[in-house]
Amino acid sequence: MDDNPASRRNIKLVIAYNGAAYHGWQRQAEGIDTVQLRVEAAASRIVGHPVSVSGSGRTDAGVHAAGQVASFRTTNLAIPLRGLRRAMNSRLPRDIAIRSAEVVADDFHASRSAVRKTYRYRVYVAPMRSVELCSQVWHYWRSLNAERMRAGAVRLVGEHDFRGLATSAEVRENTVRTIYRCEVAQADSEIVVSVTGNGFLYNMVRNIVGTLVEIGRGRWEPERIDRILASCDRCDAGPTAPPDGLSLMSVEY
Amino acid sequence: MDDNPASRRNIKLVIAYNGAAYHGWQRQAEGIDTVQLRVEAAASRIVGHPVSVSGSGRTDAGVHAAGQVASFRTTNLAIPLRGLRRAMNSRLPRDIAIRSAEVVADDFHASRSAVRKTYRYRVYVAPMRSVELCSQVWHYWRSLNAERMRAGAVRLVGEHDFRGLATSAEVRENTVRTIYRCEVAQADSEIVVSVTGNGFLYNMVRNIVGTLVEIGRGRWEPERIDRILASCDRCDAGPTAPPDGLSLMSVEY
């Protein structure tokens, strides 16, 4: 790629996808279908040269997005942006959609420039599973007390060391993150957990949900959250909730 | 199977499924995944002998059900019905669910005994496709006038020769059916068509929806329905709507 920023464009995409059919966002070995692979293939064909699409972060197999953000550089200055979005959508499978495409500053980087992310997790609480929602929710057959979950959720807000809520395989120097908002809403048969933070450790949202569900079903008191944040011990937290209920809703810059 | 009805039970199942991952209801050649195949495999393992599960009718690849009905005979009288439903659900993939299981008279036949069926069709009307709903709706990007569609729908109610709304491959002696109800509802970005009738020809609901959509977008007047019912000519009707929006809601006996 040309080193002169004037001869290229940096394009920011907002992407929605249903992750049910994909092995996550991240490009993997040959023959493994991922969202990044599909987006790169569509973009490359349109701009006429191979592109590398860089996302705000990985999402695991089965995890969805309403507002994943990714960017790529192109030396093709001829394609209008409106045309780009449409052309990409017509070349993508119907479970992936480009919501917007815009030119951004050359130094924009979808991952490093992100300052805030919001995730949503849907728990479907009913004795019988829903075949319609099966890939979009965690089906939980025991009853859950949303009020107790809420009392646990508010204890997560603030700057904390979230090591106890990260999957242990994760080795990072800095496990301190800030949660700005952690809300629990109940509607019909669903309990929806929404979390906004400046960053998330691996499996952190799924571990938060797994822990709040243990609180909601009465195994633990909401104060359990304080213990997990103090001990930083993964063994104090609940199980990792399944990927299906999780969706990356938005990334702010 | 024993010829004596006292030594066997006829079991009626109500089944919900998300058809997105299946090649329809009907068992096909080896290696082709269908809903019937999955239900038979689960039932056979539980009762301990091979069973043949007979459905109220076929649903095509990609078509869903909230209330498909099927029945099978078993000589195993030991398994309690409550246990049967639960055991089947634990042996079925999560996009298929047994809603109920009950013992019915020996002469009950899911297809021949049916007197009424209800289908629902979801059209998602929006400029951008929904990745969340993509396998559950027909995404239609032009705007549709539900009032016009409703005016067309009511003209279908009654006893008519529906040959013009059956896919032409169908060769049947009697193409007369009675539609008891054909309603068009609008909510948020969706237009939902619900049809109840004493029976349906091949692709009939999808052809009805394809025709109502042509009326809704203004290509035809609602009176077009009268012409199709009079001419019995498939060429007078609209295109076959895609399978994804269709769901078999209930079968009455």
Interface residues (C-beta under 8 A of the other chain):
Chain A: A16 Y17 N18 H64 A66 N89 R94 D95 I96 A97 R99 M128 R129 S130 V131 E132 C134 S135 Q136 H139
Chain B: A16 Y17 N18 H64 A66 N89 R94 D95 I96 A97 R99 M128 R129 S130 V131 E132 C134 S135 Q136 H139
